[in-house]
Amino acid sequence: MIRAGLVGVTGYTGMELSRILASHPSMRLVAATSRQDAGKRLDSIYPFLQGLPGADVVLIEPDAAELARQCDVVFLAVPHGVAMETGAELYDAGVKVVDLSADFRLRDADVYEAWYKEHTRKDYLPKAVYGLPELYADEVREARLVANPGCYPTASILGLYAALKNGIIQPDDIVIDAKSGTTGAGRKAAVSSLYCEVADTFRPYNIAGKHRHTPEIEQECTVAAGAPVTVSFNPHLLPISRGILATIYTRLTSPLSQAEVQAMYEDFWKDKPWVRVLPAGRLPETRNVRGTLFCDIAVSVDQRTGRLIITSAIDNLCRGASGQAVANANLMFGLPVETGLNFAPLVP
């Protein structure tokens, strides 16, 4: 049994990791940290885990040395800036690390510092592998430090990748209009996330090039295109608990039919079962991916404007964070990527 540790168990990503690991056949949560709740059993803060594996774990203060002693892999579900230090310490202690923050996602330290803060562990950036399993599974298998992708980037990159790889869209005319459930804002108490502030309304935030996921999306899309890609990324907050729906507006480089683009996408993703290219005429819904690793994609050719409109739906907590982190850990330990992760969507 692979022994897993979790730093930052009390956020939504930590909660989701606890849920997933409770039913994993080859990986067990043996250590979890929380400064606020140290000394408590995990099922005392998450009663839904009562009677399940890992429920009896007693939370401890963050301590890299103790985690290294107990664990084979550690998941870091902590804010950016914190993960880089803890991740480096665990890496040096010989533990495999999956970081759910942004600290190791951007390969260029200058880009990271322009969007986040000073990077104090720049020498570890070349050691990190970007953990999008469909694209980097071979590299993840050999890695000891994996940078788990962000939720918005996962939906956006998977949606755009086939079109960019095949050169059918212009790399400098991409608008991503993305909407996320409120769990994407984190579990920390904030007025803007209160029920009465979120329910029965719909609002944008950090638009016009201000959102920190922009360089991550551009980094991986540039890899796909083989040339610099610029995106206008504009997120919105939905009055739902979980899920992301991205509507991506692109311009075709030459005229293509709906059937041609449909066939191209289906062929590109045919061996990746978690990426589901929907039949022509059907569009993604967040409820159809809730609680799963699925990314549902639809392509729609607008012949009048010469645009390809791509719609992409994921669950921000499972595919966009914790489930993807476990998929990466599976690969790191030589397990099939889908081990413990083939969930049916939670509907209704």
C-alpha positions, 0 to 999 in steps of 0.5 A: 500500500502506498502511504500518502500524506496531505498538507492542507487538509481543511480546504476544498481540495484537501476535502476532495483528496480525502474522499478519493483516497478513502476508496483508492485500492492501492493508496492510503492516507496516513498523515494529514496536516492542519495548524488550526485542527491539529490533534483532531481525527479526520472524521471529526472535521469531515463526518462523511468519512466516518467508517472509511479508510483514513478516517482515523488519521489524527491531524498534525502540524505541518512538519516536512521531516515527520511527513517524510518519515511516514509517507511515500508521496505527499500532496500539497494543497496549500497556497502558492508561496508555501508549497515551494518551500515544503515541496523542496524539503520533501523532495530532498528527503526522497519523498514524491511530491504532487503540488496542487499550487501554482509554485512549480507550474510555470517553467519560467521563474520570471513569468511566475514572479510577474504574476505571483511573488518571488520564487525562492526555489527556482532551482527546483523548476527544472525538476518539476513535470507539468501534470496533465496526464493526457499530455505528459504521462511518460514524464510524470512516470519518471518524476519525483515532483509534479506540478498539478495543473490549475482548474481553469487551465485544465479545461482550457488547455484540453479544449484547445490542444487538438486545434492548436496541435493541428494548426487549424486556429490562429494562435493570437485570436483566442478568447476564453470565457470560463465559468466556475462554481464557488468551490474554486474560490476556496474554503476560507471565509469571505463575504464575496463567497457567502450564499446570499452574495453568490446565489441568484446572480452571475458575475465576472472577475479578474477579466481583461488579462488579470487572472493568474491562470493566463500564463499557465494556459499560454505556456501549454498552448504554446507547446501545442502550437509550436509558436507563441500563443496569446489568450484573452482569459476571462473568468466568471463565478457561477452560483453552483458549488462545483464545475467549470464550463469554458466557451472558447472563441477561436478563428480558423486559419482556413475554411473547415467543415463541422464534420472535418473538425469533429473528425479531427478532435475525435481522432486526436483524443480517441485513446484518452478515455477521460477526454470525451468529444461529444457527438456533433450537436451535443454540448457539455454540461457541468452536471455530466462531469460532476465528481469525475475526471472527465473533460467533455468537449464539443466543437462548433464551426461558425461558417458565417464568421469563420470561427471555431467555438470550443466548449469544455466542461470539467469538475473543478475539484476532481478533474481540476485539482484532487482527482488529477493529483491522484492520477499523477500519483498513480503514474509516479508509482507505476499504477494505471492512471485510472486506478481508483478514479473511474467514477460515474458522474454525480447526477442529478 
